[in-house]
Amino acid sequence: MASPLSTLVTEGLKRHYKPQRIKEMVYKQQPLLALMPKYTKFGGENMPIPIITAGPQRRSVNFTTAKANTSTSAVKQFLLTRAKDYSFASIEHEAIKASLSDADAFIRYATMEIDGAIHSLKRSIAVAMYRDQTGSVGTVQGNSGGVLTLGSSSGKVSEQAANFEVGMVIEAYAPVGTTVTLSTYLKPDSGTQHNADLTVTAVDRSAGTVTVTGTSSAVVANDVLVQKGDLNSKIHGVEAWCPAVLDGTNSTIFGAVRTSDPSRLGGNRSDGSAKPIEEALVDGLSLAARNGGGPTHVFMDFASYANLEKALGSKVIYSVAEAADASVGFQTIKLHGPSGTVDVIPDINCQPNVAWALQLDTWSLNSLDEAPHILDLDGNSMLREATSDAYEVRVGFYGNVACVAPGWNCRIKLA
């Protein structure tokens, strides 16, 4: 039988953390996470995603020739599986007891930790939606006694600092291969770890540096930083579906080999690094349109968005993009492309110097229940911790990103 305390806590948390409230907490300032269509009934072992890459080619002006051709439709099938992600909040038993007679006082105390746990998992999902499954959250440009300068280009301060928080435990790995020409985004080599655990003690977001404690002397330039436990286990974000380079390391995802038609199965890539930003975007949109797509949104980092805003000057047209399932909206710049007008949106989670031209109705975030949600299948929102005088709240996510038409989207290199 549940104790009066657990009943009070559970009912109080259920009233406070209604699904709509969690959605609004999660989606604020996370545009791609908010705007991408959601499917919350991703059950079973996997989700088949068939893609027709070519129709039957039994055609000719000559009847006999057409009939003799044995060509059939070319179909690839991605078998989407779920990735997992967790976050925990710890609340001291003494504080619970002290506020037992006042449920509102308890909720006010508990929400500080629980909101923090939800926010941590929200950012993990939102950052991962732009990347591949490797877990990379940043690259190292230099190391000065445990002060890691994060990777950037063209002398800019790195925006990767947004991905780090004080208390985070990270690992550094040598990159796979060499730096690719279309991106500063590198993949970690799981067999070449350059440190034991490093704990983040300070983040200078203006300077683009992260200070760590631990054995950091082996960390060198171009190393890839991964939060502990995440290596090669994150969701497959847009970088996985439409990578900077489609090669032997990522030619197969979810059981489907993509080399037979790299654009239709692995998205489009456009190098606009030597062009004015508005021309780079239009060229990327044109490439997607040429391959049958009609991108509706372009997502980019804040520095690139500011450059676009300055470049357009008096020609800039603003609008608002609203999420379908939450009362959240985002300011956009309207840009005319070959397949229509698109909304250009800045997102703190986006890789620096990369723009994503996405046809959003080809994408979905598929999850088992809401993404994320409080784990309370047994009816208990809080559980007693085994090794401390405290209770914990668990927040979880089970799901993955899917794209039913990668070839209708484009990755645009900006610098």
C-alpha positions, -999 to 999 in steps of 0.1 A, spaced: 0 0 0 13 34 -9 23 57 21 6 90 27 38 107 17 42 89 -16 5 95 -24 9 132 -17 40 134 -38 27 114 -67 -6 132 -70 11 166 -66 36 158 -93 9 145 -116 -11 177 -112 20 199 -118 37 179 -147 8 175 -170 18 164 -206 11 199 -220 32 216 -194 62 192 -201 58 199 -239 59 236 -233 90 232 -210 107 211 -236 99 230 -268 108 266 -257 139 278 -276 143 243 -292 130 250 -328 138 217 -345 125 197 -316 93 217 -314 85 219 -351 94 183 -362 63 161 -364 59 137 -335 47 101 -333 44 88 -297 33 52 -303 66 38 -315 61 3 -301 74 -31 -313 109 -41 -320 114 -17 -349 96 6 -374 100 -3 -411 105 28 -433 104 18 -470 117 42 -496 112 37 -533 143 49 -551 133 40 -586 102 28 -605 102 -1 -629 121 7 -661 102 -17 -684 98 11 -710 106 15 -746 90 28 -778 95 -8 -790 69 -31 -774 91 -62 -775 120 -44 -759 98 -30 -731 82 -63 -724 116 -81 -723 130 -58 -697 127 -74 -662 133 -43 -642 111 -38 -611 108 -10 -585 139 -4 -564 129 -3 -527 151 2 -497 138 -4 -462 152 13 -430 143 -7 -399 142 22 -374 151 12 -338 148 32 -306 177 48 -287 174 55 -250 182 86 -229 177 92 -192 179 120 -166 176 119 -129 165 144 -102 174 139 -65 154 154 -37 165 152 -1 143 133 23 146 160 50 132 186 26 103 164 17 95 158 54 98 195 62 72 204 36 49 174 41 21 195 56 22 219 26 19 202 -8 24 235 -26 57 242 -7 69 207 -16 60 212 -53 79 245 -53 110 228 -39 108 197 -60 103 215 -93 137 231 -91 154 197 -94 128 180 -116 127 209 -141 164 207 -142 163 170 -151 137 176 -178 158 205 -192 189 183 -193 172 156 -212 155 181 -235 188 196 -245 203 161 -250 175 152 -274 176 186 -291 213 186 -297 213 150 -309 186 157 -334 212 177 -354 239 151 -352 246 115 -358 245 86 -333 281 89 -322 274 113 -294 297 141 -305 289 175 -288 321 194 -297 356 194 -310 388 207 -295 408 235 -311 434 237 -284 442 226 -248 460 249 -223 463 231 -189 428 218 -189 412 248 -205 398 234 -238 392 259 -266 364 245 -287 366 242 -324 355 270 -347 362 284 -382 372 317 -397 384 330 -363 349 329 -348 342 321 -312 329 286 -310 292 282 -305 297 246 -294 300 259 -258 262 259 -257 264 220 -255 283 220 -222 273 224 -186 292 226 -153 292 191 -137 290 173 -170 315 144 -173 330 141 -208 354 119 -227 378 129 -255 385 107 -286 407 111 -316 386 118 -347 378 92 -373 399 99 -404 407 135 -413 387 167 -412 362 167 -441 359 197 -463 322 202 -459 321 204 -421 340 209 -389 318 181 -375 341 151 -367 333 116 -355 349 100 -324 372 70 -329 359 47 -302 392 28 -301 413 59 -294 403 76 -261 426 104 -250 417 107 -214 400 92 -183 368 110 -173 369 148 -174 346 168 -153 335 203 -165 341 229 -139 336 261 -159 322 271 -192 331 305 -208 304 309 -234 318 342 -246 353 328 -252 342 294 -264 362 275 -238 355 247 -213 376 241 -182 379 205 -170 395 185 -142 410 151 -146 437 137 -168 434 162 -196 470 164 -208 465 139 -236 436 159 -251 448 175 -284 435 196 -313 407 179 -333 398 156 -305 360 149 -303 342 154 -270 314 130 -259 294 131 -227 302 99 -207 280 70 -216 268 84 -249 294 70 -273 277 56 -304 244 53 -286 225 85 -294 196 90 -318 202 93 -355 197 130 -361 197 149 -394 236 145 -396 231 107 -398 203 108 -424 221 135 -445 258 134 -436 285 158 -447 302 129 -466 285 96 -474 313 70 -472 321 36 -458 317 47 -422 280 57 -426 269 41 -459 246 18 -440 220 28 -414 192 8 -399 201 -21 -422 198 -2 -455 228 4 -478 227 39 -493 254 38 -519 231 27 -547 216 62 -547 234 85 -523 211 115 -528 178 98 -525 189 76 -496 215 98 -480 203 134 -487 219 162 -506 251 181 -498 258 217 -510 291 235 -504 283 272 -501 314 282 -480 328 304 -508 295 322 -515 275 350 -499 251 334 -473 219 341 -492 233 326 -524 245 295 -505 210 289 -491 193 294 -525 218 270 -541 211 244 -514 173 248 -518 177 245 -555 196 212 -552 169 197 -530 142 210 -554 160 195 -584 158 161 -567 121 164 -561 120 181 -527 103 212 -514 121 223 -482 98 243 -459 123 253 -432 160 262 -429 177 258 -395 211 273 -387 232 286 -358 227 321 -344 259 335 -359 249 324 -394 214 338 -389 228 371 -379 249 371 -410 219 364 -432 199 392 -415 227 417 -421 231 405 -457 194 410 -465 193 444 -449 162 463 -458 149 433 -478 145 411 -447 110 398 -441 101 384 -407 75 359 -397 67 334 -370 68 296 -372 45 279 -346 47 243 -333 16 222 -340 13 206 -306 24 234 -282 19 271 -277 54 279 -288 65 301 -318 98 311 -333 108 342 -352 119 335 -387 132 352 -418 113 345 -450 135 334 -479 123 328 -514 135 295 -529 128 276 -562 101 255 -546 84 283 -525 91 305 -495 109 289 -466 112 299 -429 148 304 -418 152 298 -381 181 301 -357 186 272 -333 212 270 -305 215 233 -310 226 235 -347 262 228 -357 281 260 -364 284 271 -401 259 245 -413 223 252 -426 197 224 -429 171 229 -456 144 205 -445 111 194 -458 96 189 -424 67 166 -435 94 140 -445 107 140 -409 94 127 -376 105 122 -340 92 88 -331 90 78 -295 75 54 -270 53 78 -251 60 115 -249 95 127 -256 106 130 -228 83 119 -200 85 110 -163 90 73 -157 61 63 -135 48 31 -150 45 16 -115 24 45 -103 53 61 -84 67 94 -96 94 92 -69 116 64 -57 137 60 -26 174 61 -33 193 30 -21 225 48 -10 215 82 2 188 99 23 169 111 -7 143 103 -33 147 104 -71 126 112 -100 134 95 -133 129 111 -167 133 91 -199 131 90 -236 129 60 -260 128 68 -297 145 80 -328 144 104 -357 131 91 -391 131 105 -426 109 91 -453 126 110 -482 162 120 -474 167 131 -510 142 160 -505 165 176 -479 199 193 -481 228 200 -458 244 233 -467 280 242 -457 282 279 -449 318 286 -440 
